Amino acid sequence: MDSLMQLFYDEANEMVEGMEQVLLALESGEPDPETVNALFRYAHSFKGNSAAMGFTHLSKFTHGLESAMEALRKEQRTLTPELATLLLQAVDMIRTLLERTRTEGDVGDPTCEPLLQQINAVINGETPPPVVAPSAPTTSSTSTPAKPTETPATPQTPQYRITYQPAPTLSAEHDPLQLLSELNEYGQVIECRFREQIPPLEQLKTDACYGSWELVYETAFEPAIVRALLELAAEGAEVRVEPVNAAPAQTTQPTPAQAATPATPPSVVASPTAETTATAATAAAAVNAASSKGEAQSIRVSTEKIDALMNLVSEIVIAQSMLSSAQTADTDERTRAAITQMERHVRDLHERVMAIRLLPVSYLFNRFPRMVRDTAAKLGKKVNFEVEGEETELDRTLLEALSDPLTHLIRNAIDHGIEPPDERRQNGKPETGTIKLSAYQSEGRIYIEVRDDGRGINTERVREKAIQLGWITENDHPSEETLFEFLFQPGFSTAQQVSDLSGRGVGMDVVKRNVESLGGSISVQSKRGEGTRFLLRVPLTLAIMDGLGLTVADEHYIVPLTAVVEAFQYESLQHTALFDQYEMVNVRGEFIPLVRLRQFVGLPETDHDGLIVVLEQEGEQIALLIDGIAGQQQVVLKSLEENFVRVHGFAGATILGDGRVALILDVSDLIRRGRQSAERYAAVA
Amino acid sequence: MATITQPTETTTTTEMNTDKYLVFQIGNETYGVPLLQVQEIRTYTPATRVPNAPDYVLGVINLRGNIIAVIDARTRFGLPPLPEDESTVVVVAQVSDKIFGLRLDSVSDVMDIPLDQVQPTPPIASEATQRFLSGVVQVGERVVILLNLREIFDIDALSSIAA
């Protein structure tokens, strides 16, 4: 596909998504002329673009849509659910037409015209004229105390006086110097004064901060942006921003009491006069300005190019480690220094390139509001969908791989979790259920949570179903945890009705398998009548990990360091073999299945005593017998499948410092191996 | 739209109907593979063994950041393997979007093979190895046996290696 065409599709997809988001936002929020305008603009540029590409049907349809929205804009109509549905259908239509231009060329769709007519009919008042948004005047009156003319029209770049008082307890994240240099990127720090309030020696605390800074800062950016910048750089600190060359009223020193207006973020002390200028109205403008600036500063790069760059950087990392290990005692000082410096730069480069691959989860989360809306409508449920932490960043490949599992979990939550409105009312719950999707990073992992406030998992029914499936007997009363585990087993579904959305007996096991194939895990918590929470844990990136090198004979294998629990001398552990089938070792009274790595990789056994590494995944442990440990290293995960085939037992390969390839063991496969021999043992016994 | 390059168009030099082939000896015979499928020729570096792989798969090596499999031509043809020496090479070739290496004792030449003179392979080899051959051709005094790299790599038969 030529690049112009590709650009068109990229932009078109972005616009379609944008329109959908705007529509959903409009539907849930109060009418806001700005969002309607955004919608109009989308339709308008879409029309232009598709006309330029010669897609007449697409441009005709979007032209019709544009006119309809023009009416919507002029009439200042509120978006009724009916109209929202129609407009969403129009968005779908654009998608269909787009897809057709790809596959069939410039062909139309017979339903275009009727859809447009319907939209026009609704807009042009076949519905009662909407009450001109009762909330609109009030919102506008509060949000426009500062008319553009009131903002001081400063001929020169505005200056601000910034007071920066670090949190009373200094912590490592606090770096005043970094703050200053960051400020300098967006403007100019004209004056910087340090003020100390050091108490007498006997009152001095070693970890406390007794200084503050006063800056005069010149920037073309909006005060809101300056504040945002400061807040980011100086969490927990007290920051004040006051315009210097503003109206006299604004120079009055704000007292902290006055300043603590609930509308402003707690860390910002807002002056009631100057700051109101900056609140609602300017804040919105600032956000717009920021976003438009963000657009101007980003460029579209094909993922292929990034992956190629990533590969190249991985190569450099390897070459670098070859170079480093080539140093000998004779290496002269200058070469040594150069290698050390190079090492640092290579590491930086690597991190930067890795960061390019990271995308905010909003990229994925944005797909869900629409799905929730449609699914809920289909099932006659009322669902309020909340998203949190959408700025959390994740590797692109991971994001894509998470799409299916999350879709499934959210559908399940709507279908099985959230009760119908009348049932909720009877149980004294609000009619509208809440599903919350949140993401956060902790301990080098990404956590994604799907939480609903629905009926929770009926453990009794899970038990019945398990009995029915012959997994347990009537007399078994497994723990809640075990019962929840059943949900992830293939062939399990408690849905009484098989719907076309979820509950076909496949699903949760696939979700679990998908998440695990990403090196992640999933767990569930649930309380009857209160709701269910699924927690997904995935690694930050698939491309790189910390590994532990294991050796058998002259071969070198890698296990993910996260899976390693502990290591023992083989002879230090009590060893039991039952029927030569099931070997176990006794680790502090607990018997753990033993897998011999030599056997696993098809090497002859040895008499030498080796080491045992205990590996754990998903709460299951295995003892792996190896010859030795080669040390810990960062490994770049490479696919074996790309140019070869999938090799069972291995998650991939990596390239060692000397350029050789080492295979990465798949811990879940090893555990499965251990479990299988356990099952064989159980069958024999 | 990018034009699809026809192999014959790009390789035809002055004469019509000839293709360039990379030619090498295995045992006493001369074999050839289409030069167009060959990406590069490397000196042999020890491969990392892949557990449970068939014997002709020597293992995997690092090709500028990509992991590729190396197949031993002699083992693949049922001949006893030779110890590696300075002339041992790996011919890196691409078939069906996958890149792999073929370990050879040595490479000798690039030849123009007149395509219209290629004859179907006589049943000179066992049936098992017959499928590796795509024809024979007499060039001057030499008889060149043309190889089918796709069959030699035969990724579909491997599909996945079970533990």
Interface residues (C-beta under 8 A of the other chain):
Chain A: M1 D2 N311 L312 S314 E315 I318 E555 H556 F600 V601 G602 K638 S639 L640 E642 N643 F644 V645 R646 V647 H648 G649 A653 I655 G659 R660 V661 A662 L663 D669 R673
Chain B: M1 T45 P46 A47 T48 R49 V50 P51 N52 A53 G59 V60 I61 N62 R64 G65 N66 I67 I68 A69 K98 I99 F100 I155 L158 S159 S160 I161 A162 A163
